[in-house]
Amino acid sequence: MKSHEFAIVQTTTDTAEEANRLASVAIEKQLAACVQVSQITSYYRWQGQAQHDPEFLLSFKTTGAAVEPVKDYLTTQHSYDEPEIIVLPIVDGSHGYLQWMTDSVS
């Protein structure tokens, strides 16, 4: 994967409790500057069946250097058998916000 200076790492989970835990711990561990949690409905195919369920989408705003630690954190701490872990590069942003992200992630 091509490295970018900043990225958003996304995952979903099925409970508010897990979403809050994953987000809170990531902030405490300085893996992300911000984690946004949104309630969504996901339509997907799993084990040959079309399904749809309410879920919580977590968007971890982080630095490029912290992408792998965030992915490792989600891989080990997520309750799903196969959690969604998608990395979206941030190609531009306001200087102040990106500096805040840099200062907030260790």
Secondary structure, 3 states (H helix, E strand, C coil): CCCCCEEEEEEEECCHHHHHHHHHHHHHCCCCCEEEEEEEEEEEEECCEEEEEEEEEEEEEEEHHHHHHHHHHHHHHCCCCCCCCEEEECCCCCHHHHHHHHHHCC
